[in-house]
Amino acid sequence: MFRIIARINKLLLPSLTKKRVDLAKANKFQMILFGWRLYVTKKALD
């Protein structure tokens, strides 16, 4: 289930690392996006 969500995230959501976003200066939306992608990736690897 999470592997499918991870693939959808990869296709639809922007990559913060490719945009070189500094997490110390990220706004709330970017932090939520980062947290969501991290959560889904961790669950997909388990």
C-alpha positions as CSV (number, residue, x, y, z in Angstrom):
1,M,0.0,0.0,0.0
2,F,2.7,2.5,1.0
3,R,4.8,1.6,-2.0
4,I,2.0,2.8,-4.3
5,I,1.6,6.0,-2.3
6,A,5.3,6.6,-2.5
7,R,5.3,6.3,-6.3
8,I,2.3,8.7,-6.5
9,N,4.2,11.1,-4.3
10,K,7.2,10.9,-6.5
11,L,5.1,11.7,-9.6
12,L,2.9,14.5,-8.1
13,L,4.7,16.2,-5.3
14,P,7.8,18.5,-5.8
15,S,11.2,17.3,-4.6
16,L,12.5,19.6,-2.0
17,T,16.1,18.3,-2.3
18,K,16.2,19.0,-6.0
19,K,15.0,22.6,-5.3
20,R,17.8,22.9,-2.7
21,V,15.3,24.0,0.0
22,D,17.0,24.6,3.4
23,L,14.9,22.9,6.0
24,A,15.9,25.4,8.6
25,K,14.3,28.2,6.5
26,A,11.4,26.1,5.0
27,N,7.8,27.4,5.5
28,K,5.1,25.3,7.1
29,F,3.8,23.8,3.9
30,Q,7.3,22.6,2.9
31,M,7.9,21.1,6.3
32,I,4.5,19.2,6.2
33,L,5.4,18.0,2.7
34,F,8.8,16.8,3.8
35,G,7.3,15.1,6.8
36,W,4.7,13.3,4.7
37,R,7.2,12.1,2.2
38,L,9.5,10.9,4.9
39,Y,6.7,9.0,6.7
40,V,5.5,7.3,3.5
41,T,9.1,6.4,2.5
42,K,9.8,4.9,5.9
43,K,6.6,2.8,5.8
44,A,7.2,1.7,2.3
45,L,10.7,0.4,3.2
46,D,9.4,-1.6,6.2
